[in-house]
Amino acid sequence: MEDFNQFLPLSPAILHILLALSSEERHGYGIMQAVRERSGGQVPLRTGSFYRHLAQLIAEGVVAETTARRADDDPRRGTYYRLTAAGHRVLAAERRRLAELVAVIDGLRPVSRRGPA
C-alpha cells in the first residue's frame, strides 16, 4: 500500500482542486469556478498558479486528463480532468488528517476569560 501521507498536508489550493474533481470531471475553468464557489472566494486561484498546481497533480498521478465529453459540452472548453484512484486516496488521507486535528482541538480545555492562571 502506498503512503499517501507524503502528500500531506495539502495546501488550501490543492485541497480545493481535489474537492472540485471529487464528484465529477471538469475542465480547467470549471475547476476554478468550483474552487471559488466552494471556498466562498477565500482560496484565490489565478490562471498561472492553477495550471502549475494542476501540472504538479498530474505529474504525481493524482489527477489525469480525460477525453470524455458530454453532448451538452461547450466545444470551446479545453481538456477535462478527473481524480485518479490515487487522488481519491490522497483526499481521504487529508480528510482523516483534518478529522484528527479537529478531534484534538475539540479536546482542548476552554481558556478562562480572565487569562491564564
C-alpha positions as CSV (number, residue, x, y, z in Angstrom):
1,M,0.0,0.0,0.0
2,E,1.3,3.4,-0.9
3,D,1.8,6.0,1.7
4,F,-0.4,8.9,0.7
5,N,0.7,10.9,3.8
6,Q,3.7,12.0,1.7
7,F,1.3,14.5,0.0
8,L,0.0,15.9,3.3
9,P,-0.8,18.4,4.5
10,L,-2.4,19.7,1.3
11,S,-2.3,23.4,0.6
12,P,-5.7,25.1,0.5
13,A,-5.5,25.4,-3.3
14,I,-4.6,21.8,-3.8
15,L,-7.3,20.6,-1.4
16,H,-10.0,22.6,-3.2
17,I,-8.9,21.5,-6.6
18,L,-9.2,17.9,-5.5
19,L,-12.6,18.6,-3.9
20,A,-13.7,20.2,-7.2
21,L,-12.8,17.0,-9.0
22,S,-14.1,14.6,-6.3
23,S,-17.6,14.3,-7.7
24,E,-17.2,14.9,-11.5
25,E,-14.8,15.6,-14.3
26,R,-14.3,19.3,-15.1
27,H,-12.4,21.5,-17.5
28,G,-9.9,24.0,-16.1
29,Y,-12.3,27.0,-15.9
30,G,-15.0,24.8,-14.3
31,I,-12.5,23.7,-11.6
32,M,-11.5,27.3,-10.9
33,Q,-15.2,28.3,-10.6
34,A,-15.9,25.4,-8.3
35,V,-13.0,26.3,-6.1
36,R,-14.2,29.9,-5.9
37,E,-17.7,28.9,-5.1
38,R,-16.8,26.2,-2.6
39,S,-14.3,28.4,-0.7
40,G,-16.6,31.4,-0.8
41,G,-13.8,33.3,-2.6
42,Q,-11.3,32.5,0.2
43,V,-9.0,30.4,-1.9
44,P,-7.8,32.7,-4.7
45,L,-6.6,30.9,-7.8
46,R,-5.1,32.8,-10.7
47,T,-4.8,31.0,-14.0
48,G,-1.0,30.6,-13.9
49,S,-0.9,29.2,-10.4
50,F,-3.9,27.0,-11.0
51,Y,-2.2,25.3,-14.0
52,R,1.1,24.9,-12.1
53,H,-0.9,23.1,-9.4
54,L,-2.7,21.0,-12.0
55,A,0.5,20.1,-13.7
56,Q,2.0,19.0,-10.4
57,L,-1.1,16.9,-9.6
58,I,-0.9,15.2,-13.0
59,A,2.8,14.5,-12.6
60,E,2.2,12.9,-9.2
61,G,-0.6,10.7,-10.7
62,V,-3.3,12.3,-8.5
63,V,-5.2,13.9,-11.4
64,A,-5.5,12.7,-15.0
65,E,-6.7,14.3,-18.3
66,T,-9.7,12.7,-19.8
67,T,-11.2,12.6,-23.2
68,A,-14.8,12.1,-22.1
69,R,-17.2,14.6,-23.5
70,R,-20.9,15.1,-23.0
71,A,-23.3,16.1,-25.7
72,D,-24.0,19.5,-24.0
73,D,-20.3,20.4,-23.6
74,D,-19.2,23.8,-24.9
75,P,-16.7,23.0,-27.7
76,R,-14.6,26.0,-26.7
77,R,-13.7,24.2,-23.4
78,G,-10.4,22.5,-23.4
79,T,-9.2,19.4,-21.7
80,Y,-11.3,17.8,-18.9
81,Y,-9.6,16.5,-15.7
82,R,-10.6,13.8,-13.2
83,L,-9.3,12.4,-9.9
84,T,-7.4,9.1,-10.2
85,A,-7.8,6.3,-7.7
86,A,-4.7,7.7,-6.1
87,G,-6.3,11.1,-6.0
88,H,-9.3,9.8,-4.1
89,R,-6.9,8.1,-1.6
90,V,-5.0,11.4,-1.1
91,L,-8.2,13.2,-0.5
92,A,-9.3,10.5,2.0
93,A,-5.9,10.7,3.8
94,E,-6.3,14.5,4.1
95,R,-9.8,14.1,5.4
96,R,-8.5,11.7,8.1
97,R,-5.7,14.1,9.0
98,L,-8.1,17.0,9.3
99,A,-10.6,15.0,11.4
100,E,-7.8,14.1,13.8
101,L,-6.8,17.7,14.1
102,V,-10.4,18.7,14.8
103,A,-10.6,16.0,17.4
104,V,-7.5,17.4,19.1
105,I,-8.9,20.9,19.0
106,D,-12.3,19.7,20.4
107,G,-10.4,18.1,23.3
108,L,-8.7,21.3,24.4
109,R,-9.8,22.8,27.7
110,P,-11.5,26.1,27.4
111,V,-9.3,29.1,28.3
112,S,-10.5,31.2,31.2
113,R,-11.8,34.6,30.2
114,R,-9.6,36.1,32.9
115,G,-6.5,34.8,31.3
116,P,-4.0,32.2,32.3
117,A,-4.0,31.1,35.9
